[in-house]
């Protein structure tokens, strides 16, 4: 897939970010695959705020499966590629980065059903655990 170089990213850099994104998706959002160049692209060219640094960004979107589901909606055609933080689609249609951003969105499609199912299951398990903890706390009050 050819990508157009821009003032701030070469064609090779764009391809590297896309590879990092694909590896990150396939790894079930493993922190070791959330690279600095992927983080930089997300907050500089995909309408996400920086969340202070790479660690804050990862913690915001990938430590809680509910938040990961929300994050992925931005890259999901079924949700219209709308920025989850700003509500616009400029990030997707920006002529300098459309090739890369569209590649990221299209990369999600083949894995989307499996990823969403896994994240929903993790959310359910987390909520059941929280319910058990609350129940134990309430029982202590008796």
N, CA, C and O atoms as a DFTB+ gen file, in Angstrom:
568 C
 N C O
     1  1       0.852      -1.177       0.000
     2  2       0.000       0.000       0.000
     3  2       0.892       1.231       0.000
     4  3       1.679       1.434       0.924
     5  1       0.768       2.051      -1.035
     6  2       1.538       3.281      -1.096
     7  2       0.927       4.351      -0.209
     8  3      -0.294       4.481      -0.119
     9  1       1.785       5.110       0.439
    10  2       1.324       6.195       1.282
    11  2       2.064       7.458       0.886
    12  3       3.242       7.433       0.532
    13  1       1.342       8.556       0.955
    14  2       1.876       9.844       0.547
    15  2       2.704      10.450       1.689
    16  3       2.199      10.600       2.802
    17  1       3.963      10.797       1.424
    18  2       4.738      11.468       2.462
    19  2       4.149      12.850       2.759
    20  3       3.567      13.488       1.882
    21  1       4.306      13.297       3.990
    22  2       3.827      14.618       4.392
    23  2       5.000      15.402       4.960
    24  3       6.122      14.900       5.025
    25  1       4.737      16.613       5.361
    26  2       5.771      17.446       5.962
    27  2       6.364      16.781       7.207
    28  3       7.557      16.915       7.481
    29  1       5.521      16.065       7.958
    30  2       5.958      15.515       9.238
    31  2       6.157      14.002       9.261
    32  3       6.682      13.469      10.239
    33  1       5.744      13.297       8.196
    34  2       5.915      11.839       8.173
    35  2       6.271      11.378       6.765
    36  3       5.627      11.758       5.788
    37  1       7.300      10.558       6.682
    38  2       7.660       9.967       5.396
    39  2       6.719       8.795       5.112
    40  3       5.973       8.357       5.989
    41  1       6.764       8.300       3.887
    42  2       5.970       7.126       3.527
    43  2       6.354       5.949       4.424
    44  3       5.483       5.220       4.899
    45  1       7.648       5.763       4.655
    46  2       8.111       4.644       5.492
    47  2       7.623       4.782       6.928
    48  3       7.246       3.790       7.552
    49  1       7.626       6.005       7.459
    50  2       7.139       6.224       8.825
    51  2       5.649       5.889       8.935
    52  3       5.208       5.299       9.921
    53  1       4.892       6.268       7.924
    54  2       3.461       5.931       7.916
    55  2       3.271       4.420       7.895
    56  3       2.446       3.884       8.635
    57  1       4.027       3.739       7.056
    58  2       3.921       2.279       6.980
    59  2       4.303       1.632       8.314
    60  3       3.692       0.645       8.724
    61  1       5.307       2.184       8.985
    62  2       5.734       1.648      10.286
    63  2       4.636       1.827      11.330
    64  3       4.395       0.926      12.134
    65  1       3.970       2.974      11.328
    66  2       2.863       3.208      12.273
    67  2       1.737       2.218      11.993
    68  3       1.159       1.660      12.926
    69  1       1.423       1.997      10.734
    70  2       0.366       1.050      10.388
    71  2       0.731      -0.361      10.856
    72  3      -0.118      -1.075      11.389
    73  1       1.978      -0.762      10.661
    74  2       2.418      -2.084      11.146
    75  2       2.304      -2.169      12.674
    76  3       1.863      -3.182      13.217
    77  1       2.703      -1.104      13.349
    78  2       2.599      -1.082      14.817
    79  2       1.139      -1.199      15.255
    80  3       0.834      -1.925      16.200
    81  1       0.253      -0.502      14.587
    82  2      -1.179      -0.553      14.886
    83  2      -1.722      -1.975      14.715
    84  3      -2.435      -2.494      15.574
    85  1      -1.371      -2.580      13.599
    86  2      -1.853      -3.936      13.322
    87  2      -1.332      -4.924      14.367
    88  3      -2.078      -5.785      14.833
    89  1      -0.083      -4.805      14.726
    90  2       0.509      -5.668      15.757
    91  2      -0.189      -5.430      17.102
    92  3      -0.466      -6.381      17.834
    93  1      -0.470      -4.184      17.420
    94  2      -1.135      -3.827      18.675
    95  2      -2.543      -4.424      18.729
    96  3      -2.948      -4.975      19.752
    97  1      -3.283      -4.313      17.626
    98  2      -4.628      -4.917      17.569
    99  2      -4.566      -6.427      17.763
   100  3      -5.316      -6.991      18.560
   101  1      -3.672      -7.071      17.035
   102  2      -3.562      -8.532      17.085
   103  2      -3.080      -9.039      18.442
   104  3      -3.340     -10.186      18.807
   105  1      -2.378      -8.182      19.192
   106  2      -1.830      -8.591      20.491
   107  2      -2.843      -8.456      21.631
   108  3      -2.520      -8.718      22.789
   109  1      -4.060      -8.048      21.298
   110  2      -5.077      -7.798      22.331
   111  2      -4.650      -6.617      23.206
   112  3      -4.858      -6.611      24.419
   113  1      -4.048      -5.618      22.555
   114  2      -3.684      -4.346      23.185
   115  2      -2.586      -4.501      24.243
   116  3      -2.606      -3.836      25.279
   117  1      -1.647      -5.376      23.965
   118  2      -0.512      -5.589      24.860
   119  2       0.332      -4.308      24.912
   120  3       0.705      -3.757      23.877
   121  1       0.619      -3.857      26.101
   122  2       1.359      -2.600      26.305
   123  2       2.690      -2.585      25.560
   124  3       3.103      -1.536      25.065
   125  1       3.362      -3.722      25.473
   126  2       4.677      -3.719      24.818
   127  2       4.585      -3.395      23.325
   128  3       5.594      -3.045      22.711
   129  1       3.401      -3.505      22.737
   130  2       3.231      -3.179      21.320
   131  2       2.645      -1.788      21.093
   132  3       2.395      -1.394      19.954
   133  1       2.428      -1.052      22.174
   134  2       1.943       0.328      22.042
   135  2       3.177       1.221      21.962
   136  3       3.685       1.709      22.971
   137  1       3.637       1.416      20.739
   138  2       4.903       2.105      20.514
   139  2       4.770       3.615      20.600
   140  3       3.678       4.175      20.496
   141  1       5.896       4.245      20.788
   142  2       5.931       5.703      20.847
   143  2       5.434       6.309      19.534
   144  3       4.688       7.288      19.551
   145  1       5.839       5.736      18.396
   146  2       5.398       6.318      17.121
   147  2       3.896       6.133      16.911
   148  3       3.259       6.986      16.293
   149  1       3.315       5.042      17.410
   150  2       1.863       4.870      17.327
   151  2       1.166       5.882      18.226
   152  3       0.201       6.525      17.812
   153  1       1.648       6.022      19.443
   154  2       1.093       7.017      20.370
   155  2       1.169       8.421      19.770
   156  3       0.189       9.165      19.800
   157  1       2.329       8.780      19.229
   158  2       2.509      10.112      18.641
   159  2       1.511      10.350      17.511
   160  3       0.914      11.422      17.421
   161  1       1.334       9.357      16.659
   162  2       0.381       9.527      15.559
   163  2      -1.042       9.697      16.088
   164  3      -1.783      10.552      15.603
   165  1      -1.425       8.901      17.067
   166  2      -2.783       8.983      17.604
   167  2      -3.084      10.368      18.176
   168  3      -4.148      10.930      17.918
   169  1      -2.157      10.911      18.943
   170  2      -2.485      12.198      19.545
   171  2      -2.178      13.390      18.646
   172  3      -2.725      14.472      18.856
   173  1      -1.320      13.215      17.656
   174  2      -1.035      14.328      16.756
   175  2      -1.931      14.365      15.515
   176  3      -2.203      15.441      14.982
   177  1      -2.394      13.188      15.049
   178  2      -3.098      13.149      13.766
   179  2      -4.422      12.393      13.774
   180  3      -5.014      12.180      12.717
   181  1      -4.896      11.984      14.953
   182  2      -6.163      11.240      15.015
   183  2      -7.162      11.862      15.996
   184  3      -8.101      11.197      16.431
   185  1      -6.962      13.111      16.335
   186  2      -7.898      13.846      17.206
   187  2      -8.048      13.262      18.600
   188  3      -9.141      13.271      19.168
   189  1      -6.961      12.757      19.147
   190  2      -6.944      12.355      20.553
   191  2      -6.057      13.346      21.294
   192  3      -5.055      13.814      20.753
   193  1      -6.423      13.667      22.530
   194  2      -5.516      14.479      23.324
   195  2      -4.394      13.577      23.832
   196  3      -4.532      12.353      23.842
   197  1      -3.306      14.171      24.245
   198  2      -2.118      13.402      24.615
   199  2      -2.275      12.634      25.920
   200  3      -1.579      11.642      26.131
   201  1      -3.176      13.070      26.802
   202  2      -3.313      12.437      28.124
   203  2      -1.969      12.431      28.849
   204  3      -1.595      11.441      29.478
   205  1      -1.255      13.540      28.754
   206  2       0.033      13.811      29.407
   207  2       1.209      13.074      28.781
   208  3       2.235      13.691      28.494
   209  1       1.084      11.764      28.563
   210  2       2.199      11.015      27.980
   211  2       1.694       9.649      27.519
   212  3       0.510       9.341      27.658
   213  1       2.584       8.841      26.975
   214  2       2.212       7.523      26.437
   215  2       1.574       6.644      27.513
   216  3       0.641       5.891      27.233
   217  1       2.079       6.741      28.739
   218  2       1.552       5.911      29.830
   219  2       0.135       6.347      30.204
   220  3      -0.734       5.507      30.442
   221  1      -0.093       7.652      30.255
   222  2      -1.427       8.169      30.551
   223  2      -2.429       7.822      29.457
   224  3      -3.582       7.494      29.736
   225  1      -1.977       7.898      28.210
   226  2      -2.837       7.557      27.075
   227  2      -3.220       6.077      27.147
   228  3      -4.393       5.720      27.032
   229  1      -2.214       5.229      27.337
   230  2      -2.477       3.789      27.408
   231  2      -3.424       3.489      28.577
   232  3      -4.376       2.723      28.423
   233  1      -3.168       4.084      29.722
   234  2      -4.021       3.863      30.890
   235  2      -5.454       4.311      30.648
   236  3      -6.395       3.664      31.107
   237  1      -5.621       5.405      29.939
   238  2      -6.961       5.932      29.660
   239  2      -7.764       5.000      28.763
   240  3      -8.951       4.779      29.003
   241  1      -7.131       4.454      27.739
   242  2      -7.884       3.702      26.736
   243  2      -7.730       2.192      26.755
   244  3      -8.571       1.494      26.188
   245  1      -6.696       1.662      27.380
   246  2      -6.450       0.236      27.200
   247  2      -6.372      -0.585      28.481
   248  3      -6.216      -1.805      28.419
   249  1      -6.477       0.052      29.627
   250  2      -6.479      -0.720      30.873
   251  2      -7.885      -1.144      31.281
   252  3      -8.049      -2.087      32.054
   253  1      -8.882      -0.466      30.775
   254  2     -10.275      -0.793      31.060
   255  2     -10.938      -1.203      29.738
   256  3     -10.960      -0.411      28.795
   257  1     -11.475      -2.418      29.653
   258  2     -12.036      -2.872      28.369
   259  2     -13.194      -2.004      27.867
   260  3     -13.387      -1.890      26.656
   261  1     -13.957      -1.399      28.757
   262  2     -15.034      -0.497      28.314
   263  2     -14.465       0.701      27.573
   264  3     -15.024       1.147      26.571
   265  1     -13.353       1.219      28.070
   266  2     -12.730       2.372      27.429
   267  2     -12.098       1.984      26.093
   268  3     -12.077       2.783      25.157
   269  1     -11.588       0.766      26.006
   270  2     -11.022       0.295      24.742
   271  2     -12.125       0.184      23.689
   272  3     -11.918       0.544      22.530
   273  1     -13.288      -0.312      24.090
   274  2     -14.425      -0.376      23.161
   275  2     -14.773       1.012      22.633
   276  3     -15.004       1.182      21.436
   277  1     -14.810       1.993      23.515
   278  2     -15.113       3.364      23.095
   279  2     -14.036       3.880      22.147
   280  3     -14.347       4.486      21.122
   281  1     -12.779       3.644      22.485
   282  2     -11.663       4.074      21.648
   283  2     -11.807       3.512      20.232
   284  3     -11.654       4.241      19.252
   285  1     -12.100       2.218      20.132
   286  2     -12.171       1.563      18.826
   287  2     -13.304       2.078      17.958
   288  3     -13.222       1.990      16.733
   289  1     -14.352       2.608      18.551
   290  2     -15.469       3.136      17.757
   291  2     -14.998       4.202      16.776
   292  3     -15.574       4.356      15.700
   293  1     -13.957       4.935      17.142
   294  2     -13.458       5.970      16.240
   295  2     -12.930       5.370      14.942
   296  3     -12.973       6.022      13.899
   297  1     -12.440       4.151      14.992
   298  2     -11.855       3.499      13.817
   299  2     -12.833       2.547      13.136
   300  3     -12.451       1.807      12.229
   301  1     -14.074       2.564      13.565
   302  2     -15.098       1.634      13.092
   303  2     -16.048       2.349      12.135
   304  3     -16.698       3.326      12.505
   305  1     -16.121       1.854      10.908
   306  2     -16.996       2.492       9.914
   307  2     -18.450       2.507      10.360
   308  3     -19.205       3.397       9.967
   309  1     -18.856       1.531      11.178
   310  2     -20.237       1.497      11.659
   311  2     -20.580       2.702      12.539
   312  3     -21.754       3.017      12.727
   313  1     -19.574       3.363      13.067
   314  2     -19.778       4.557      13.897
   315  2     -19.378       5.831      13.162
   316  3     -19.329       6.905      13.762
   317  1     -19.094       5.717      11.875
   318  2     -18.850       6.886      11.031
   319  2     -17.505       7.563      11.209
   320  3     -17.337       8.708      10.792
   321  1     -16.538       6.881      11.822
   322  2     -15.191       7.430      12.007
   323  2     -15.202       8.760      12.769
   324  3     -14.357       9.626      12.537
   325  1     -16.146       8.907      13.660
   326  2     -16.273      10.140      14.431
   327  2     -15.301      10.129      15.616
   328  3     -15.234       9.156      16.367
   329  1     -14.561      11.206      15.769
   330  2     -13.622      11.339      16.885
   331  2     -14.380      11.196      18.205
   332  3     -15.393      11.862      18.418
   333  1     -13.892      10.331      19.086
   334  2     -14.584      10.134      20.363
   335  2     -14.326      11.281      21.329
   336  3     -15.063      11.446      22.301
   337  1     -13.303      12.068      21.078
   338  2     -13.012      13.196      21.967
   339  2     -13.548      14.519      21.435
   340  3     -13.859      15.413      22.222
   341  1     -13.663      14.667      20.110
   342  2     -14.077      15.939      19.535
   343  2     -15.361      15.863      18.712
   344  3     -15.966      16.895      18.421
   345  1     -15.781      14.669      18.336
   346  2     -17.034      14.508      17.608
   347  2     -16.974      14.783      16.116
   348  3     -18.003      14.710      15.443
   349  1     -15.806      15.095      15.579
   350  2     -15.704      15.392      14.148
   351  2     -15.060      14.217      13.408
   352  3     -14.552      13.277      14.020
   353  1     -15.095      14.298      12.089
   354  2     -14.446      13.283      11.260
   355  2     -13.223      13.837      10.529
   356  3     -12.677      13.179       9.644
   357  1     -12.800      15.030      10.896
   358  2     -11.665      15.645      10.213
   359  2     -10.425      14.750      10.245
   360  3      -9.703      14.652       9.253
   361  1     -10.182      14.105      11.371
   362  2      -9.001      13.255      11.514
   363  2      -8.952      12.191      10.414
   364  3      -7.878      11.812       9.948
   365  1     -10.133      11.719      10.010
   366  2     -10.203      10.646       9.014
   367  2     -10.059      11.191       7.592
   368  3      -9.463      10.542       6.732
   369  1     -10.600      12.372       7.351
   370  2     -10.598      12.919       5.990
   371  2      -9.409      13.826       5.700
   372  3      -9.218      14.227       4.552
   373  1      -8.603      14.162       6.708
   374  2      -7.432      15.018       6.523
   375  2      -6.566      14.470       5.393
   376  3      -6.104      13.330       5.458
   377  1      -6.348      15.272       4.367
   378  2      -5.657      14.752       3.179
   379  2      -4.222      14.292       3.446
   380  3      -3.724      13.412       2.744
   381  1      -3.561      14.858       4.425
   382  2      -2.188      14.440       4.719
   383  2      -2.114      13.065       5.383
   384  3      -1.132      12.343       5.210
   385  1      -3.150      12.702       6.142
   386  2      -3.079      11.461       6.919
   387  2      -4.227      10.493       6.632
   388  3      -4.350       9.464       7.296
   389  1      -5.057      10.816       5.657
   390  2      -6.176       9.924       5.347
   391  2      -5.692       8.526       4.973
   392  3      -6.294       7.533       5.382
   393  1      -4.618       8.441       4.204
   394  2      -4.137       7.122       3.787
   395  2      -3.801       6.246       4.991
   396  3      -4.207       5.086       5.048
   397  1      -3.073       6.789       5.935
   398  2      -2.706       6.032       7.134
   399  2      -3.913       5.789       8.040
   400  3      -4.114       4.672       8.517
   401  1      -4.712       6.821       8.276
   402  2      -5.859       6.665       9.169
   403  2      -6.890       5.696       8.602
   404  3      -7.487       4.914       9.341
   405  1      -7.093       5.748       7.300
   406  2      -8.006       4.793       6.661
   407  2      -7.415       3.382       6.752
   408  3      -8.144       2.420       6.994
   409  1      -6.113       3.259       6.561
   410  2      -5.459       1.954       6.708
   411  2      -5.640       1.401       8.110
   412  3      -5.841       0.199       8.282
   413  1      -5.571       2.260       9.107
   414  2      -5.781       1.831      10.492
   415  2      -7.227       1.364      10.682
   416  3      -7.480       0.324      11.291
   417  1      -8.157       2.138      10.160
   418  2      -9.572       1.774      10.291
   419  2      -9.861       0.462       9.549
   420  3     -10.535      -0.415      10.089
   421  1      -9.366       0.327       8.344
   422  2      -9.616      -0.885       7.568
   423  2      -8.960      -2.099       8.207
   424  3      -9.454      -3.219       8.069
   425  1      -7.847      -1.882       8.908
   426  2      -7.173      -2.985       9.600
   427  2      -8.002      -3.550      10.741
   428  3      -7.850      -4.717      11.103
   429  1      -8.871      -2.736      11.305
   430  2      -9.723      -3.193      12.406
   431  2     -10.810      -4.145      11.903
   432  3     -11.172      -5.090      12.603
   433  1     -11.326      -3.911      10.716
   434  2     -12.503      -4.631      10.219
   435  2     -12.428      -6.159      10.342
   436  3     -13.368      -6.753      10.871
   437  1     -11.363      -6.822       9.884
   438  2     -11.361      -8.289       9.953
   439  2     -11.332      -8.855      11.375
   440  3     -11.699     -10.009      11.596
   441  1     -10.897      -8.039      12.333
   442  2     -10.758      -8.505      13.715
   443  2     -11.844      -7.962      14.635
   444  3     -11.943      -8.357      15.796
   445  1     -12.651      -7.058      14.105
   446  2     -13.596      -6.294      14.924
   447  2     -14.524      -7.175      15.751
   448  3     -14.639      -6.971      16.959
   449  1     -15.174      -8.128      15.146
   450  2     -16.148      -8.958      15.868
   451  2     -15.469      -9.700      17.022
   452  3     -15.992      -9.738      18.136
   453  1     -14.322     -10.279      16.752
   454  2     -13.601     -11.022      17.794
   455  2     -13.109     -10.082      18.900
   456  3     -13.238     -10.396      20.083
   457  1     -12.553      -8.947      18.522
   458  2     -12.055      -7.986      19.506
   459  2     -13.201      -7.481      20.377
   460  3     -13.089      -7.462      21.603
   461  1     -14.299      -7.076      19.750
   462  2     -15.440      -6.552      20.513
   463  2     -15.992      -7.613      21.460
   464  3     -16.302      -7.314      22.613
   465  1     -16.113      -8.839      20.985
   466  2     -16.630      -9.919      21.843
   467  2     -15.718     -10.129      23.049
   468  3     -16.196     -10.284      24.173
   469  1     -14.406     -10.134      22.817
   470  2     -13.461     -10.312      23.913
   471  2     -13.515      -9.168      24.911
   472  3     -13.471      -9.392      26.120
   473  1     -13.611      -7.945      24.409
   474  2     -13.682      -6.786      25.303
   475  2     -14.994      -6.770      26.090
   476  3     -15.007      -6.401      27.265
   477  1     -16.084      -7.164      25.457
   478  2     -17.372      -7.232      26.172
   479  2     -17.330      -8.304      27.252
   480  3     -17.878      -8.112      28.338
   481  1     -16.687      -9.427      26.964
   482  2     -16.556     -10.489      27.966
   483  2     -15.707     -10.013      29.140
   484  3     -16.054     -10.254      30.296
   485  1     -14.600      -9.340      28.851
   486  2     -13.755      -8.805      29.920
   487  2     -14.517      -7.782      30.759
   488  3     -14.362      -7.741      31.980
   489  1     -15.337      -6.960      30.113
   490  2     -16.139      -5.969      30.829
   491  2     -17.121      -6.672      31.761
   492  3     -17.280      -6.284      32.918
   493  1     -17.769      -7.697      31.251
   494  2     -18.716      -8.465      32.065
   495  2     -18.017      -9.067      33.274
   496  3     -18.520      -8.971      34.394
   497  1     -16.857      -9.689      33.056
   498  2     -16.108     -10.304      34.157
   499  2     -15.691      -9.256      35.191
   500  3     -15.770      -9.503      36.395
   501  1     -15.253      -8.100      34.727
   502  2     -14.851      -7.018      35.634
   503  2     -16.035      -6.552      36.474
   504  3     -15.913      -6.358      37.683
   505  1     -17.171      -6.377      35.826
   506  2     -18.355      -5.905      36.544
   507  2     -18.863      -6.950      37.538
   508  3     -19.312      -6.591      38.627
   509  1     -18.801      -8.222      37.186
   510  2     -19.207      -9.276      38.127
   511  2     -18.285      -9.304      39.346
   512  3     -18.736      -9.494      40.476
   513  1     -16.997      -9.113      39.100
   514  2     -16.039      -9.071      40.204
   515  2     -16.329      -7.867      41.113
   516  3     -16.273      -7.976      42.338
   517  1     -16.636      -6.732      40.504
   518  2     -16.976      -5.546      41.287
   519  2     -18.242      -5.779      42.114
   520  3     -18.330      -5.351      43.265
   521  1     -19.214      -6.458      41.518
   522  2     -20.451      -6.763      42.242
   523  2     -20.165      -7.653      43.451
   524  3     -20.709      -7.440      44.535
   525  1     -19.311      -8.644      43.253
   526  2     -18.952      -9.539      44.358
   527  2     -18.254      -8.770      45.473
   528  3     -18.521      -8.995      46.653
   529  1     -17.362      -7.864      45.093
   530  2     -16.658      -7.067      46.085
   531  2     -17.627      -6.164      46.850
   532  3     -17.520      -6.024      48.068
   533  1     -18.563      -5.559      46.139
   534  2     -19.569      -4.711      46.794
   535  2     -20.454      -5.527      47.722
   536  3     -20.781      -5.100      48.829
   537  1     -20.831      -6.692      47.258
   538  2     -21.665      -7.571      48.093
   539  2     -20.932      -7.939      49.393
   540  3     -21.523      -7.938      50.473
   541  1     -19.639      -8.252      49.269
   542  2     -18.842      -8.586      50.459
   543  2     -18.753      -7.395      51.398
   544  3     -18.825      -7.565      52.616
   545  1     -18.599      -6.200      50.860
   546  2     -18.548      -4.996      51.683
   547  2     -19.871      -4.747      52.388
   548  3     -19.894      -4.366      53.558
   549  1     -20.966      -4.962      51.682
   550  2     -22.299      -4.758      52.267
   551  2     -22.531      -5.771      53.383
   552  3     -23.082      -5.432      54.430
   553  1     -22.114      -6.998      53.161
   554  2     -22.294      -8.048      54.179
   555  2     -21.501      -7.716      55.442
   556  3     -21.922      -8.074      56.542
   557  1     -20.376      -7.046      55.304
   558  2     -19.587      -6.644      56.462
   559  2     -20.329      -5.616      57.309
   560  3     -20.095      -5.498      58.512
   561  1     -21.225      -4.876      56.662
   562  2     -21.985      -3.852      57.389
   563  2     -23.078      -4.440      58.279
   564  3     -23.565      -3.760      59.182
   565  1     -23.464      -5.669      58.045
   566  2     -24.528      -6.302      58.845
   567  2     -24.062      -6.701      60.213
   568  3     -24.841      -7.242      60.997
